[in-house]
Structure formats: C-alpha cells, structure tokens
Amino acid sequence: MRPYEPGILEKSQIYFCSFREDSRKIFFYPLCVGHYYCDSSYIVNRQNYNSYLVLYVMQGSIYVRISGVKKVINQGEFALIDCYQPHCYGSDTGCEILWVHYDGPQGRQYYDYMTRSGTINPPANPETCYRYMTRLMEVYEKNKITSEALISKYMIGILTEFMVGRSEVGEPIAAKLEHVRLYIDDNLRDPLSLEDLADEAGLSVYYFSRQFRQRFGCTPHDYVVRARLNMARFYLKTSSISVKDIAYRCGFTDECNFCTCFKKRCGCTPAQFRSRAGMILAEGF
C-alpha cells in the first residue's frame, strides 16, 4: 500500500506483516517493511515504536540522531536502530531506502550483542544482507505464500550479517570466506567453479583455496560436494522425486556423475540409501 506521510513520495510502498501469536514467541518477525522514496523534508521523530529497525540506503543519504548524536548513513550503507528508545532519522538530501521494522523473543539480546562495543559495525557482507532484505520485501510486494519460518530465516540472515560484522572486525578475509560459504549454500543448483568462488571473494584462486581450507577444514570443491550430497540425502529421504531430477536439483551435471559421487562418499547408491531410509521410517524411528 502507499504511505501518506510528509516527505514520502508517491511511488513509495509499505506493507504490514501479520504473524500468529504462537509464532511470535519463537521466531524473529517483521512488523512492517517498506521501500520509500523521500524528499529532503522526510523526518521520523518518535519516543518509541516497540521494535527494531534495519534500514538500507539505496540512493542519497539519511541521518540518524540518537541521544543527541547525529550520524549520516550514505548510499550503500545500513543503519540498525533500537526503536524502543527515543529516536530520530530523516534526510536532508532526499533518499531511496529499503527498511524493515522487526522484533522477536531474542530481539533485545541480539541488539545488545551487536552494540556491546558501543557502536554498530556494518554487515560483514552487505550484498548478502541486501539480498535477504529484497527477498523479504518480495514476499509482501508480490503476495507470495511463504511460511513464517522462512520469513524468520530471512530476518536471522540479515541480523547474522551484523553479528558477523561485529565479530570479524579486523578479519576481512574471514568475512569474505563466510560470504562465499553462504553464497555456495544459496546456489547449489548452479555451476560453482573454483574461479567463480574466488572471484566472489575478491581473492586470487590460490590464496582463496588456501584460506578456505584453513577456515573450514576442507577444499572449496569438497565443501560444495558435501553440501550437494546433504541436499540430495534430504530429497531421497523425504520425497519421491526421481534420482535423475534430484541430481539436477543438487547441481550435478548428470545422473551418472551423481550416482558415482554418492556411492563414493556415502558408501551406497542413491536408490539403496532411499530404500534404507524408507525401512527406518516404516519402523517408526
């Protein structure tokens, strides 16, 4: 729906989110999300809004004023605001922003952890954080039928980037490697060459391979294969999808390659694994 507030331009959108009461006791959940285009008169000044706010500046800049301290957030940067406290933010220049008000049973603990040093560090991987925010926005913008658990996953993904950003200060390589790990997990169906992964990290192939192995205890190739086989085992256990289709869904080039890899790593064929899983389920375990 279109918001009608001073300083917010006509093409802006806001969506209010409903979570069941029992889900609110378990998950992180959005209260409302928005994509705003604002002119230089935009300002929000509240005593409280009983939530937390993640805000991404797509164009222009905004300022945030808390406890008398003013900070400018420029294009490509994020802000994280405790809206349980008095807060003020707006724009002197005009801006385009993507934002989400959220809460959850561990909202306070997450926020306190991220601000323990007195400042909020930027997300470790801004691209990943932005991707989760756009996915969240699309759920409501396109009226997608999506589970509350998946929406909570998007929220946790956003907050995790801030938490990693806090813990990885001074460790830019570690942050890049975490970004690649998440990138692999999100793109298992696609070709994932060593060169592409190194490029995603912004590192040379040799240096990326060495650093990845030191951090995760395996080569990038081994990690990709393990992740694909984990996905395959899930499909074999829980669905009637054909082995051929599972192979393609999990990023293998063909059924033969998948079966050979599965037997080598798992000690049995996909069909044998599915049969054994079916027997276990039938016995009630």
Secondary structure, DSSP 8 states (H G I E B T S, - for coil): -----TTB-TT-EEEE----HHHHTTS-EEEEEEEEEE-TT-EEEES--SSEEEEEEEEEEEEEEETTEEEEEETT-EEEEETTS-EEEE-SS-EEEEEEEEE-TTHHHHHHHHTTTSS----S-HHHHHHHHHHHHHHHHTT----HHHHHHHHHHHHHHHHHHHHTTT-HHHHHHHHHHHHHHH-TTS---HHHHHHHHTS-HHHHHHHHHHHHSS-HHHHHHHHHHHHHHHHHHH----HHHHHHHTT-SSHHHHHHHHHHHHSS-HHHHHHHHHHHHHTT-
